[in-house]
Amino acid sequence: MKRILKIIGALLGLGLVFGVGFVRLPYYAVGPGPAREVVPLIRVGGDRQTFPPAGKLIMTTVSFYPVTTLQALQAWIDPSKSIVADEVLYPPGVDHATEARRARSQMDQSKIDAAIVVLAELEGYPKTHGAGALIEQTYPGCPADGELFAGDLILAIGGEPVDSLQEASHLIGEAPTGEPLDFRVRAGGETHDVEVAKRRCAGSEDPLVGIAPIANFPFPVEISSGNVGGPSAGLMFSLGLYDLLTPGELTSGRTIAGTGTIDRDGVVGPIGGISDKVVAAERVGASVFLVPKENMAELDGVDTGDMRLIEVATFDDALAALRRSAS
């Protein structure tokens, strides 16, 4: 009888250990994510000639996932990973779905801003532009939030064709407050209609739809990002598009990695997870890693082997640095 009780006790103990190992903890494991070549993600339409480089421009990412007790232990003993509390990644009071949508919106805006920087440098944009108006971003809590999205091309408003940014702004401004306003937009190759009504939002005293429209690009530019969110690939998207549209190579046959946000003026901003992104770059054999100026101090004392770290504050800094480092 005692033997049977011991066996039952042992089985219960193993079951408890096994069960505890799969209990979800309020923590995430964070570490280096996939590193992807950006030029193959870029599609340029129209009759614009392109010049695919032989070298590689690499965007780096950070990966994170919720952990069980067992996964937390595995991450703890992995020197490339760290454990952080839920609230570090997801602000208190904000659900995960909302945060994921915000990250996708940031990514979409970063693609548009990257294209703005490059086309302004090469094409005289926005003086040279196509028909319609692009949505650069939408404002949280406004009527367009969740209905219209960054990258949507506005073709008509209230049944009136939109040929320019000025026409789009005029039609929105003249629309009555509180009445449904129809937007015909093209996104992902498909055209559809969306109705929104102006009202006060985003701290404005004036009623708004809640979009920031810009002049359409002179030819179609599409950048794929899959399930990657956030704005930190902006710099590498801009360099990839520039290299694709210009003869010669920024890479000089090398593998160049980097990170950093970019705004419409070409200013490179800081990002999170810089150390993890350096590891991701090393893993793909990058010889150069472009670091936002405001992140450089975080890498003091970090051994990057043969990979050279280059500090950049603007898109032009990055262009000049790559050209110098190739000579």
GIPESUL-V141927 format. One record per run of one state. SS is the DSSP state (@ for helix, = for strand, . for the rest). FROM is the first residue (numbers start at 0). LEN is the number of residues. If there is no record, write none. Layout:
ss->(SS SS)
from->(FROM FROM)
len->(LEN LEN)
//
This chain:
ss->(. @ . = . @ = . = @ . = @ . @ . = . = . = . = . = . @ . = . = . = . = . = . = . @ . = . = . = . @ . = @ . = . = @ .)
from->(0 1 21 23 37 38 41 44 55 68 76 80 85 89 95 122 129 138 144 145 147 148 152 157 159 161 164 174 180 187 189 196 198 200 206 208 210 216 220 223 233 245 254 258 260 262 266 269 273 283 287 292 299 307 312 313 314 326)
len->(1 20 2 14 1 3 3 11 13 8 4 5 4 6 27 7 9 6 1 2 1 4 5 2 2 3 10 6 7 2 7 2 2 6 2 2 6 4 3 10 12 9 4 2 2 4 3 4 10 4 5 7 8 5 1 1 12 1)
//
